Amino acid sequence: MRNDLVVRQLLPDLKQKKVLEVGCGICSFCNEAAPYVSEIYAIDIENKMQYIKKHPNLIFKMMDAVKLEFRPMTFDTVVYYNTVGHLERVIGESIDESLRVLRDDGKIIICSSMAYDRAVLDKLVTPYLQKLGLDVKITMYQSMKIVVASKKKRLTINYKEMKEKGLIKGA
Ligand SMILES: C[S@@+](CC[C@H](N)C(=O)[O-])C[C@H]1O[C@@H](n2cnc3c(N)ncnc32)[C@H](O)[C@@H]1O
């Protein structure tokens, strides 16, 4: 799946927005999105600086997805691109962190064309986002499944509490 086509498809939620990409890996998404956004922070638990293309809007930071070093409500959009399977063990906590740094009218976009990622999306991520009461829209774009969850309000429960209350099956 061509990265430029995906970026074009997601443009309404990227254009002139402050964006966070979680688990940027070889930086295929953030490099492509950088010219359109107001700013994009790409984070990964490993140093991926060598994959970052020089662009004034693009900043790489080595950071754990479950311990984001950003203040609450910093971003308009948080993106997980072809990465959710690699985060399976911590995905609930990572989503909570992403929601914390997302503005109240922000969106979290989780997309992948990989079969394993999509299984994690279906079994774990989408049910959790729905149980949080977010407005969740699921679309297919060519081979890519795209889940867009709109925050719209401040959240009062998190993944750990939901698991403890038996409201969701965790990884
Ligand atoms: C499949 S790769 C991502 C591919 C990338 N999004 C792309 O399209 O080029 C998964 C990435 O998640 C990162 N990762 C795994 N656990 C993480 C964590 N706890 N916090 C941040 N990044 C993590 C890995 O280091 C790896 O680079």
Ligand as a Chemical Component Dictionary entry (heavy atoms), coordinates in Angstrom:
data_LIG
# 
_chem_comp.id                   LIG 
_chem_comp.type                 NON-POLYMER 
_chem_comp.pdbx_formal_charge   0 
_chem_comp.three_letter_code    LIG 
# 
loop_
_chem_comp_atom.comp_id 
_chem_comp_atom.atom_id 
_chem_comp_atom.alt_atom_id 
_chem_comp_atom.type_symbol 
_chem_comp_atom.charge 
_chem_comp_atom.model_Cartn_x 
_chem_comp_atom.model_Cartn_y 
_chem_comp_atom.model_Cartn_z 
_chem_comp_atom.pdbx_ordinal 
LIG C1  C1  C 0  6.130  -2.425 12.537 1  
LIG S1  S1  S 1  7.130  -1.169 13.172 2  
LIG C2  C2  C 0  6.338  0.313  12.691 3  
LIG C3  C3  C 0  6.296  0.574  11.234 4  
LIG C4  C4  C 0  6.129  2.030  10.908 5  
LIG N1  N1  N 0  4.939  2.613  11.478 6  
LIG C5  C5  C 0  6.164  2.260  9.428  7  
LIG O1  O1  O 0  5.142  2.219  8.763  8  
LIG O2  O2  O -1 7.251  2.469  8.937  9  
LIG C6  C6  C 0  6.729  -1.159 14.926 10 
LIG C7  C7  C 0  7.509  -0.137 15.706 11 
LIG O3  O3  O 0  6.972  -0.030 17.015 12 
LIG C8  C8  C 0  8.029  0.280  17.885 13 
LIG N2  N2  N 0  7.621  0.015  19.271 14 
LIG C9  C9  C 0  7.409  -1.180 19.886 15 
LIG N3  N3  N 0  7.058  -0.993 21.165 16 
LIG C10 C10 C 0  7.017  0.354  21.373 17 
LIG C11 C11 C 0  6.716  1.174  22.503 18 
LIG N4  N4  N 0  6.394  0.655  23.686 19 
LIG N5  N5  N 0  6.786  2.507  22.347 20 
LIG C12 C12 C 0  7.129  3.062  21.154 21 
LIG N6  N6  N 0  7.424  2.341  20.045 22 
LIG C13 C13 C 0  7.366  0.999  20.160 23 
LIG C14 C14 C 0  9.163  -0.625 17.393 24 
LIG O4  O4  O 0  10.424 -0.166 17.826 25 
LIG C15 C15 C 0  8.985  -0.549 15.878 26 
LIG O5  O5  O 0  9.800  0.439  15.303 27 
# 
loop_
_chem_comp_bond.comp_id 
_chem_comp_bond.atom_id_1 
_chem_comp_bond.atom_id_2 
_chem_comp_bond.value_order 
_chem_comp_bond.pdbx_ordinal 
LIG C1  S1  SING 1  
LIG S1  C2  SING 2  
LIG S1  C6  SING 3  
LIG C2  C3  SING 4  
LIG C3  C4  SING 5  
LIG C4  N1  SING 6  
LIG C4  C5  SING 7  
LIG C5  O1  DOUB 8  
LIG C5  O2  SING 9  
LIG C6  C7  SING 10 
LIG C7  O3  SING 11 
LIG C7  C15 SING 12 
LIG O3  C8  SING 13 
LIG C8  N2  SING 14 
LIG C8  C14 SING 15 
LIG N2  C9  SING 16 
LIG N2  C13 SING 17 
LIG C9  N3  DOUB 18 
LIG N3  C10 SING 19 
LIG C10 C11 SING 20 
LIG C10 C13 DOUB 21 
LIG C11 N4  SING 22 
LIG C11 N5  DOUB 23 
LIG N5  C12 SING 24 
LIG C12 N6  DOUB 25 
LIG N6  C13 SING 26 
LIG C14 O4  SING 27 
LIG C14 C15 SING 28 
LIG C15 O5  SING 29 
# 
